[in-house]
Amino acid sequence: MKLSFRRTVSERIMQMWFELLEIVEDVVLLEDEDQIIWSYSSSGNYSVQSLYAVINHKGITPVYVHTVRKLQIPPRVQMFLWLLSKNRILTRDNLAKRRELADQTCLFCTERESVDHLFFHCSVAKRLWRVVLSFLNLPEVCSYEILASRWLASKRHTVNNIICAAVMWCLWKFRNDMCFQGRVWISEKQVLVWTAKTLRRWLPMFKMEVGEQAEAVILQLEHRARQPLELCWEDARSSLISGSGRLTTQALELVSTAATRSESIIGMRLENDSVNPEFD
């Protein structure tokens, strides 16, 4: 279809026209009748209650903050997610706002700890989400906005919301144990086992159908925790290789250290073999 204008327009309006054409190109028209869908409720129907959840005396607020109480999880975990939504949990960047804090690094890595980093951008968090989301048949791309958007349709994503809430809760509890109890981080298996045990304690809260689906995910978590550890080359490759495709200084230092240790170990073995030779 070719359209023409009866008068000339400015460059700004013409640019807006081109942007509109790009949007229309992705629209697919069907033979079905048009329907009005209210996106702020799981049923798609408008209700005063759903509108009140979006609008309050302060204006428009993120709707997922108010849907936390509808999740089928313990009240203290609901409170935790509410504080997380408000960026009120005491990560080190939030603690630094209250008092002077010399060390603001993440307990799992060397980057600055924040809510977004700890639960989604940290290398440990990324690895956990990759494992858990594969069990839930969800895309690997994970962020707070993506997870919280499923809280709006809590009936359709009941099991997914429960599992994801348990992962964030257990990751936070494990982080606190490392900070205050001196617990040592070994591998992702620790959080996976903790998540599976937590979900088992929550099972009596669920209906039979939800409980069966949650049980299936628990078994997958337990099975994964029993598997041998894996090298995550995909996670480390971006930090060890520069944009030109060459190893960074950090990577060269790691390779050099590994080579030195290997040479010392081999030398010790050769020396032991010469002193105490073995015979068939």
Secondary structure, DSSP 4 states (H G I P E B T S, - for coil): -----SS---HHHHHHHHHHHHHHHT----SSPP----TTSTTS---HHHHHHHEETTEE--HHHHTGGGSSS-HHHHHHHHHHHTT-S--HHHHHHHS--S--B-SSSSSBP-HHIIIIISHHHHHHHHHHHHHTT--S---HHHHHHTTTTTTTTHHHHHHHHHHHHHHHHHHHIIIII-PPP--THHHHHHHHHHHHHHGGGS-HHHHHHHHHHHHHHHHHHTSPP---HHHHHHHHB-TTSSBPHHHHHHHHHHHHHHHHHHHHHHHHHHHS----
